[in-house]
Amino acid sequence: MNRGTLPILARLQSLQTTARIVPGGARIISETTDRNPVAQLLRVTNETMLARSLRFVSTGGPSLTLDVAGRRILRVTDAQGLAGAESCIGLEALEDEQKDDLIKLLQGVAIPREELHVISGPVGRGGEEVSVGLPVALLADLLLIELNATEPDEEPEVAPEEEAPLPTSKPGDSLADGGGGLSGFASALGPALVAWLINGGSEDGRTDGPEEMVSHLDGFLGDERESLERQFDVLSATPGDPICMILGATLVEGHSIVAARVGAAILLGVIEGDATTATLGAWRPALL
């Protein structure tokens, strides 16, 4: 097996975990037994490329609502039961000087030995620009968290210093109506999309890229399509909406996974590097 395929398969396997939904539609992202719930919060945020509002709720009481896009936390829109939120709430975009206060808020809502739930919804305001806000990768580095870890999380050995922690479309939009389709989206991504396939719909069976990579993508999608559909529905405004997402941060060999759904068709592909901007640029015009 190509060594470059191993981290891709590891990331895909993380989708096999069945989502647990609680009354009200929230998804459980961290159990009471998780040793580092902040890691789960950051990983969920890191998987959100298109602009969304994520409300994190601890069964211990606190809640925190963030506008996120492009694997960045754009702003804090609400905080309940969390001290020190004043420095972050109300800002159009978070900046480097707020990173320590934001980390404290993340740690305040992701409480060990309490379940952590997430509810996804439309972004509160703005969200078109993905070069603002704080990168999830930066926050993970400060907290010594591996965003792509496949082993159980350990508590970070060192805490941060005290002084120094894509929109969905509606059915009927042009992509769903045949404005290039998922293969057109793949073409718009260009050489950055090194391998891809489409499963379902009128474009079923279309592929491109190294045969071995395509074969692994096909095998996973054949086994785990339902899991992927659930992940789409968790992040989309309405179940079944067309949606595109990046699964995880840049991987060990410099690749990520892009997944998109339109109607009955799913595109799954291997994308080179941190292709957030390229993916966003290819997806948005298809929705116009």
KASULCOR-V435678 format. One record per pair of residues at least 24 apart in sequence whose C-alpha atoms are under 6 Angstrom apart, sorted by sequence separation. I is the first residue (numbers start at 1). J is the second residue. If there is no record, write none. Layout:
BEGIN
i=<I,I>
j=<J,J>
END
This chain:
BEGIN
i=<250,46,139,95,94,93,63,62,58,60,59,59,67,58,58,57,74,57,70,73,56,72,73,56,72,103,55,72,201,55,72,200,201,54,71,100,200,54,199,53,199,53,198,52,53,198,52,53,197,52,170,197,38,51,196,37,169,196,168,195,168,195,51,194,193,194,193,192,192,32,32,32,31,30,30,176,29,28,29,28,27,46,26,27,26,26,189,188,43,175,175,174,173,51,120,50,51,121,49,50,36,49,49,47,47,47,70,4>
j=<274,71,165,133,133,133,109,109,109,114,114,115,123,115,116,116,133,117,130,133,117,133,134,118,134,165,118,135,264,119,136,264,265,119,136,165,265,120,265,120,266,121,266,121,122,267,122,123,267,123,241,268,110,123,268,110,242,269,242,269,243,270,127,270,270,271,271,271,272,113,114,115,115,115,116,262,116,116,117,117,117,136,117,118,118,119,282,282,147,286,287,287,287,166,235,166,167,237,166,167,155,245,246,246,247,248,276,253>
END
